[in-house]
């Protein structure tokens, strides 16, 4: 077990992950959840979040939708029933990159034919659009839809046409404008695919704030020690318990009860499902404060343990022990809640 702890310590030295942000686009046809990628386009994400934080996208609408291409918003709104335009900040530098492509489900900045002209308008790719890629000359991808592509597809399936968009300075001619039921000559709020709000949301993700002691309160004397390393999507676990069936009577317990049991494991993070799957190993032959060698079972031969997290303080454990033919599922919770606020603050500190 000492070797496993040493390996875990080495992993801990790797730096923390970059920050990510998640936003929800609430439309009249359903919600679209987007994970922003500041590591792909930091200026673009900061610009987008400025509009989000100022509430500029609230009561806007999707003003462009072309089948099997994109849906586009962030340009026009209805405030108290009056049509207008989303107020814009200064244009930003184009952070498009061939490394981050306009694939189905990605969100990108719209712009004019001038490369560095993007302000408030954004679009979501309905299909892969390779013609929109390019280093500094394409369309900057700054996030991806993680929930709600069915809503995007529903919008993209709507009828569309040439409709004038009302603004304070007159009507703007626009093609490929989607509408809900009957096509108006000039867009009205009841026919627009309205976006009631775009707001940041906190979505739980596995992070290093989960580190520490966990237990099932209905079983005494057992629990799990956990160390999570988000940067490399790995975790270390030690499951300590005891057994009323003692070892051979010749076994000497120098410290504690000879019936104590430890199972350890290194696992892979599943960030999508907020779970960790550990391959278990059993350590035997150790003596207290003694450098004698121990024996570890081979990983994958003893069994598996899966921890699925509900939030920063609650999780479910499922295990399967091969030789003993034992399996079960039980809830666990943090022994001490002091670092739950830390975990909640690290929701967006994940590894990509």
C-alpha positions as CSV (number, residue, x, y, z in Angstrom):
1,X,0.0,0.0,0.0
2,X,2.9,2.3,0.6
3,X,3.8,2.2,-3.2
4,X,0.2,3.2,-4.0
5,X,0.4,6.2,-1.7
6,X,3.7,7.2,-3.3
7,X,2.2,7.0,-6.8
8,X,-0.8,9.1,-5.6
9,X,1.5,11.7,-4.2
10,X,3.4,12.0,-7.5
11,X,0.1,12.5,-9.3
12,X,-0.8,15.3,-6.9
13,X,2.1,17.4,-8.0
14,X,0.5,18.0,-11.4
15,X,-1.0,21.5,-11.6
16,X,-4.7,22.3,-11.4
17,X,-6.9,22.3,-14.5
18,X,-8.0,25.3,-16.4
19,X,-11.4,26.9,-15.6
20,X,-14.5,26.2,-17.6
21,X,-17.9,27.8,-17.5
22,X,-21.4,26.6,-18.3
23,X,-24.4,28.6,-19.5
24,X,-28.0,27.9,-20.2
25,X,-29.8,29.4,-23.2
26,X,-33.5,29.4,-22.3
27,X,-35.6,29.4,-25.5
28,X,-39.4,29.1,-26.0
29,X,-38.8,25.6,-27.3
30,X,-36.5,24.4,-24.5
31,X,-33.2,24.9,-22.9
32,X,-29.7,24.6,-24.5
33,X,-26.8,24.1,-22.1
34,X,-23.4,25.1,-23.4
35,X,-20.0,24.5,-21.8
36,X,-17.7,27.3,-22.7
37,X,-14.0,26.7,-23.5
38,X,-11.8,29.6,-22.4
39,X,-8.8,27.4,-23.1
40,X,-9.8,27.5,-26.8
41,X,-10.7,31.2,-27.1
42,X,-10.2,33.2,-23.9
43,X,-11.0,36.6,-25.4
44,X,-14.2,35.3,-27.0
45,X,-15.5,33.6,-23.9
46,X,-14.8,36.7,-21.8
47,X,-16.7,38.8,-24.4
48,X,-19.6,36.4,-24.5
49,X,-19.8,36.3,-20.7
50,X,-19.8,40.1,-20.6
51,X,-23.0,40.1,-22.6
52,X,-24.4,37.3,-20.4
53,X,-23.6,39.0,-17.1
54,X,-25.1,42.3,-18.4
55,X,-28.3,40.5,-19.3
56,X,-28.0,41.7,-22.9
57,X,-29.2,38.4,-24.4
58,X,-32.4,38.3,-22.3
59,X,-35.5,38.6,-24.4
60,X,-33.5,38.2,-27.6
61,X,-34.5,35.7,-30.4
62,X,-33.0,33.4,-32.9
63,X,-33.0,35.5,-36.1
64,X,-31.3,33.0,-38.5
65,X,-31.8,29.3,-39.1
66,X,-30.8,27.4,-42.3
67,X,-31.5,23.7,-42.5
68,X,-28.4,21.5,-41.9
69,X,-26.2,24.5,-41.3
70,X,-26.6,26.8,-38.2
71,X,-29.0,28.6,-35.9
72,X,-27.9,32.1,-35.0
73,X,-28.9,34.6,-32.2
74,X,-27.6,37.4,-30.1
75,X,-28.4,40.2,-32.4
76,X,-32.1,41.2,-32.0
77,X,-34.6,41.4,-29.2
78,X,-38.0,42.4,-28.0
79,X,-38.1,44.6,-24.9
80,X,-41.6,45.3,-23.6
81,X,-43.0,44.2,-27.0
82,X,-40.8,46.6,-28.9
83,X,-38.3,45.3,-31.4
84,X,-34.7,46.3,-31.1
85,X,-31.1,45.3,-31.3
86,X,-28.8,43.8,-28.6
87,X,-26.5,46.5,-27.5
88,X,-22.9,45.7,-28.6
89,X,-19.5,46.3,-27.1
90,X,-16.3,46.8,-29.2
91,X,-15.4,44.1,-31.7
92,X,-12.9,41.4,-30.6
93,X,-10.0,39.7,-32.2
94,X,-10.8,36.6,-34.2
95,X,-9.6,33.5,-32.2
96,X,-10.6,30.9,-34.9
97,X,-8.3,27.9,-35.1
98,X,-8.0,24.8,-37.3
99,X,-7.4,22.9,-34.0
100,X,-10.9,23.8,-32.8
101,X,-13.3,23.0,-35.6
102,X,-16.9,24.1,-36.3
103,X,-18.4,20.6,-35.6
104,X,-22.0,19.8,-34.9
105,X,-22.9,21.1,-31.4
106,X,-20.2,23.7,-31.2
107,X,-21.0,27.4,-30.6
108,X,-19.1,30.0,-32.5
109,X,-19.0,33.8,-32.9
110,X,-20.7,35.3,-35.9
111,X,-19.1,38.2,-37.8
112,X,-19.1,40.2,-41.0
113,X,-16.7,39.6,-43.8
114,X,-14.1,41.5,-41.7
115,X,-12.2,38.9,-39.7
116,X,-12.0,40.9,-36.4
117,X,-15.6,42.1,-36.4
118,X,-17.4,39.8,-33.9
119,X,-19.5,41.5,-31.2
120,X,-22.6,40.0,-29.7
121,X,-23.9,37.5,-32.3
122,X,-23.3,33.7,-31.9
123,X,-24.3,30.6,-33.8
124,X,-24.6,26.9,-33.1
125,X,-23.5,24.4,-35.7
126,X,-26.2,22.0,-36.6
127,X,-23.8,19.9,-38.7
128,X,-20.0,19.7,-39.2
129,X,-19.1,22.9,-41.1
130,X,-15.5,22.6,-42.3
131,X,-15.9,25.6,-44.6
132,X,-16.1,27.8,-41.4
133,X,-12.7,26.7,-40.0
134,X,-9.4,28.5,-40.3
135,X,-6.6,30.1,-38.3
136,X,-7.6,33.7,-37.7
137,X,-9.8,33.7,-40.8
138,X,-12.5,31.3,-39.8
139,X,-15.2,31.5,-37.2
140,X,-14.1,31.2,-33.6
141,X,-15.4,28.2,-31.7
142,X,-15.6,28.9,-28.0
143,X,-17.8,26.1,-26.6
144,X,-20.0,23.1,-27.2
145,X,-23.5,22.1,-26.4
146,X,-23.6,19.5,-23.6
147,X,-27.4,19.3,-23.4
148,X,-30.3,20.4,-25.6
149,X,-29.1,19.6,-29.2
150,X,-32.7,18.3,-29.7
151,X,-33.9,21.8,-29.1
152,X,-31.3,23.1,-31.6
153,X,-32.6,20.6,-34.1
154,X,-36.2,21.5,-33.4
155,X,-35.4,25.2,-34.1
156,X,-33.6,24.2,-37.3
157,X,-36.6,22.3,-38.5
158,X,-38.9,25.3,-38.3
159,X,-40.2,27.1,-41.4
160,X,-38.1,30.1,-42.3
161,X,-38.1,33.0,-44.8
162,X,-37.3,36.6,-45.5
163,X,-38.7,38.7,-42.7
164,X,-37.9,42.3,-41.7
165,X,-36.5,42.6,-38.2
166,X,-37.8,45.7,-36.3
167,X,-35.3,48.0,-34.6
168,X,-35.3,51.5,-33.2
169,X,-33.8,52.9,-36.4
170,X,-36.0,51.0,-38.8
171,X,-36.6,47.5,-40.1
172,X,-33.6,45.3,-41.1
173,X,-33.9,43.0,-44.1
174,X,-33.1,39.4,-43.1
175,X,-33.3,36.1,-44.8
176,X,-33.5,32.6,-43.3
177,X,-35.5,33.9,-40.3
178,X,-37.3,31.1,-38.4
179,X,-40.9,31.6,-37.2
180,X,-43.2,29.5,-35.0
181,X,-46.5,29.4,-36.9
182,X,-47.4,32.0,-39.5
183,X,-44.8,34.0,-41.4
184,X,-45.1,37.7,-40.7
185,X,-43.7,40.4,-43.0
186,X,-42.2,42.1,-40.0
187,X,-41.2,39.9,-37.1
188,X,-43.5,40.0,-34.1
189,X,-42.7,38.6,-30.7
190,X,-45.4,35.9,-30.8
191,X,-43.8,34.4,-33.9
192,X,-40.1,34.8,-32.8
193,X,-38.1,31.9,-31.4
194,X,-37.5,33.9,-28.2
195,X,-34.5,33.5,-25.9
196,X,-35.8,34.5,-22.5
197,X,-32.4,34.5,-20.9
198,X,-28.8,33.3,-21.2
199,X,-27.3,32.7,-17.7
200,X,-24.4,31.0,-16.1
201,X,-25.2,27.9,-14.2
202,X,-23.3,25.8,-11.7
203,X,-23.1,22.2,-12.8
204,X,-21.5,19.7,-10.4
205,X,-18.3,18.1,-11.7
206,X,-15.8,15.9,-10.0
207,X,-13.0,18.0,-8.6
208,X,-10.3,17.9,-5.9
209,X,-12.7,19.3,-3.3
210,X,-14.0,15.8,-3.0
211,X,-10.8,14.7,-1.3
212,X,-11.0,13.3,2.2
213,X,-13.0,10.8,4.3
214,X,-16.3,9.3,3.3
215,X,-18.5,6.8,5.1
216,X,-21.9,5.0,5.3
217,X,-23.4,6.2,8.6
218,X,-25.2,2.9,9.2
219,X,-22.0,0.8,9.2
220,X,-19.5,1.6,11.9
221,X,-15.8,1.2,11.6
222,X,-15.5,1.4,7.9
223,X,-15.1,4.1,5.3
224,X,-13.3,5.4,2.2
225,X,-10.3,7.7,1.9
226,X,-10.3,9.5,-1.5
227,X,-7.9,11.6,-3.5
228,X,-9.0,13.0,-6.8
229,X,-6.6,14.3,-9.5
230,X,-8.8,16.1,-12.1
231,X,-5.9,17.2,-14.4
232,X,-5.1,13.6,-15.4
233,X,-8.6,12.2,-14.7
234,X,-7.4,9.8,-12.1
235,X,-8.2,9.1,-8.4
236,X,-6.8,7.0,-5.5
237,X,-9.0,5.2,-3.0
238,X,-8.4,3.3,0.2
239,X,-11.4,1.4,1.6
240,X,-10.9,0.4,5.2
241,X,-13.2,-1.9,7.1
242,X,-13.0,-4.9,9.5
243,X,-14.0,-8.5,9.4
244,X,-15.4,-10.6,12.3
245,X,-13.7,-13.7,10.7
246,X,-10.1,-13.3,11.9
247,X,-7.1,-14.7,10.2
248,X,-5.2,-17.8,11.3
249,X,-4.6,-17.9,15.0
250,X,-0.8,-17.8,14.4
251,X,-1.2,-14.3,12.9
252,X,0.0,-11.6,15.3
253,X,-1.7,-8.3,15.4
254,X,1.1,-5.9,16.7
255,X,-1.2,-2.9,16.5
256,X,-5.0,-3.0,16.2
257,X,-7.2,-5.9,15.3
258,X,-5.9,-8.6,12.9
259,X,-9.3,-8.5,11.4
260,X,-8.8,-5.0,9.9
261,X,-9.1,-5.0,6.1
262,X,-7.8,-2.5,3.5
263,X,-8.7,-2.5,-0.2
264,X,-7.0,0.1,-2.4
265,X,-7.4,1.2,-6.0
266,X,-6.6,3.7,-8.7
267,X,-9.5,4.7,-10.9
268,X,-10.4,6.6,-14.0
269,X,-12.7,9.7,-13.8
270,X,-15.9,9.7,-15.9
271,X,-16.6,13.4,-16.0
272,X,-19.8,13.0,-18.0
273,X,-21.4,10.7,-15.4
274,X,-19.6,12.1,-12.4
275,X,-18.3,8.7,-11.4
276,X,-15.0,6.9,-10.7
277,X,-14.3,3.3,-11.5
278,X,-11.6,1.7,-9.4
279,X,-9.8,-1.6,-10.0
280,X,-9.3,-3.0,-6.5
281,X,-6.2,-4.6,-5.0
282,X,-5.8,-6.3,-1.6
283,X,-2.6,-5.7,0.4
284,X,-1.3,-8.3,2.9
285,X,1.8,-9.3,4.8
286,X,2.5,-5.9,6.4
287,X,3.6,-5.2,10.0
288,X,3.3,-2.0,11.9
289,X,6.3,0.3,11.6
290,X,8.2,-2.4,9.8
291,X,9.8,-2.1,6.3
292,X,9.1,-5.7,5.3
293,X,7.7,-6.2,1.8
294,X,3.9,-6.5,1.4
295,X,2.0,-8.5,-1.2
296,X,-0.6,-6.9,-3.5
297,X,-3.1,-8.7,-5.6
298,X,-3.0,-7.8,-9.3
299,X,-5.2,-4.9,-10.4
300,X,-8.4,-6.2,-11.9
301,X,-8.3,-9.6,-10.3
302,X,-9.7,-8.7,-6.9
303,X,-12.8,-6.7,-8.0
304,X,-14.1,-3.3,-8.8
305,X,-15.6,-0.4,-7.0
306,X,-17.6,2.5,-8.6
307,X,-18.3,5.8,-6.8
308,X,-21.0,7.9,-8.4
309,X,-21.3,11.4,-7.0
310,X,-24.6,13.2,-6.5
311,X,-23.0,16.4,-5.2
312,X,-20.1,17.5,-3.1
313,X,-21.3,15.6,0.0
314,X,-23.2,12.6,-1.2
315,X,-22.4,9.6,-3.4
316,X,-23.3,6.0,-4.2
317,X,-20.9,3.1,-4.0
318,X,-21.3,-0.1,-6.0
319,X,-18.7,-2.9,-5.6
320,X,-18.1,-6.4,-6.9
321,X,-15.6,-8.7,-5.2
322,X,-14.7,-11.5,-7.5
323,X,-13.3,-14.3,-5.3
324,X,-15.9,-13.7,-2.5
325,X,-18.7,-13.4,-5.0
326,X,-19.9,-10.3,-3.1
327,X,-21.6,-7.2,-4.6
328,X,-23.7,-4.4,-3.2
329,X,-24.6,-0.8,-3.5
330,X,-24.8,1.7,-0.6
331,X,-24.8,5.5,-0.1
332,X,-21.8,7.4,1.4
333,X,-21.4,10.9,2.7
334,X,-18.6,13.2,3.7
335,X,-17.4,12.6,7.3
336,X,-16.6,16.3,7.7
337,X,-18.4,18.9,5.7
338,X,-15.9,21.7,6.1
339,X,-14.5,21.5,2.6
340,X,-17.9,21.1,0.8
341,X,-17.8,24.8,0.0
342,X,-14.4,24.3,-1.5
343,X,-15.7,21.5,-3.7
344,X,-18.7,23.7,-4.8
345,X,-16.3,26.5,-5.6
346,X,-14.3,24.1,-7.8
347,X,-17.2,22.9,-10.0
348,X,-15.6,24.4,-13.0
349,X,-12.0,23.3,-12.3
350,X,-12.0,20.2,-14.4
351,X,-9.5,18.6,-16.7
352,X,-10.0,18.4,-20.5
